[in-house]
Amino acid sequence: MNTTKVTSGKTPINSQIVTQKIKDSKLDDLGNATIREIKRLVDEIEKATGEKFIRMEMGIPGLPPAKVGVQAEIEALKKGVAAIYPDIYGIAQLKTEASRFIKLFMNLDVSPEGCIPTAGSMMGSFASFMTIHRCNPDKDTVLLINPGFPVHMQQLKVLGIKSESFDVYNFRGEKLRDKLESYLSKGNISCLLYSNPNNPSWICFTEKELSIIGELCKKYDVIPIEDLAYFAMDFRKDFSKPGQPPFQPSVANYTDRFILTISSSKAFSYAGQRIGLLIISDELFNRSYPNLKNYYAKDLFGYSMIFGTLYALSAGITHSAQYALAEILRAANDGEFNFVEEVKEYGEKAKIMKEFFTRYGFKIVYDKDENEPIADGFYFTIAYPGMDGGELLKELLYYGISAITLQITGSERTEGLRACVSLVQRNQFADLEYRLKRFKEDHPL
């Protein structure tokens, strides 16, 4: 096997410029570089060379925003809502439509009072960590089922909350039970978090796995936080029909105390307005935790979340954006807006791009959901024989391809990279294939 690094000026992107820009970035180890650091480095290389990269480092939408949302927001602004503080707990129509959405697309009953707007799902997880951490002083640690979104780890670090984690790669199916119980049985875990579909690997938990998580959370009084940033985007099944199965899979079917964070960024392409939903089950919303009185006016979880934590973070969520999301959800609920159909382009591009990578020697790292091939979606993971993630990331820069390492996502598969399909245009596919072909020629297996 020969994976000798190429340093001549004959790579698709001028190697001298790439080398200098990496040096200028002062990033000692690209394997540990954050998403934004890689973005800035690639911006600098593109600017210096005039060459357009195949950009796969940023997990941001590549489609136009939902039109029904844009129109509703314009109308709201015309009516003057920009001059008025929104209620902390959200406007009535958004809460009502969010509750309907959860029923129609997940077959779950959650009261409107537990459907709360946040500035994106990231704010929802941040607020959840803060509030849950104050529920029981004996439960002082968060469990992250990795790989995961690096910012969730950063949130816990900023908050000074202890965390534990494990990579789920080797613990799929029934194997998950013993692994998860080994953490929860210690009694110090307050909540656990995972994303489904998963960022960065695009694995999707099966019903068996979700039932294991729910049952053990119930047994050990642990609150699951289910990050649904990529709602209904497992395109192997059609989750687009309101009120008809199949429904978006969820741990909420297996425990009555749960939190869901729902983003409008990917499913509705509404990332710029920073609007998401924090969904708290009725049982958890109304639960009393005496220790909360040490921090909040009441000992009720839902009250403390809204009038304590969220109020401390922001005096409400952008008024006009709430009207936008309310109308997006209403249109989806009424069957007027098929949001799943709108984002299927991601899955179609992923299928093509994965074929290019595997044709030229790359391997898909997270490739199965138990025995079923992984879905084609917003992300996929790649590795190249003989290289670790940092080496591969650096080498691909010389070929005009950018990504992030799995290392920064809590994955133990440090040979891998996360590739996001959203910003790669179909008219770049020829360039992608040419660059991958050159890569394999220069790094023969």
Secondary structure, DSSP 8 states (H G I E B T S, - for coil): -------STTSSS-HHHHHHHHHHHT-S-GGG--HHHHHHHHHHHHHHH----EE-S-----S---HHHHHHHHHHHHTTGGGS---TT--HHHHHHHHHHHHHHH-----GGGEEEESSHHHHHHHHHHHHTTT-TT--EEEEEES--HHHHHHHHHHT-EEEEEEGGG--TTHHHHHHHHHHTTS-EEEEEEESS-TTT-----HHHHHHHHHHHHHTT-EEEEEETTTT--TTS---STTSSS----GGGS-SS-EEEEESSSSS--GGG--EEEEE-HHHHT-B-GGGGGTSSSSBHHHHIIIIIIHHH-SSS-HHHHHHHHHHHHHHHTTS--HHHHHHHHHHHHHHHHHHHHHTT-EESS-EETTEE---SSEEEEE-TT--HHHHHHHHHTTTEE-EEGGGGT-S-TT-EEEE-TT--GGGHHHHHHHHHHHHHHS--
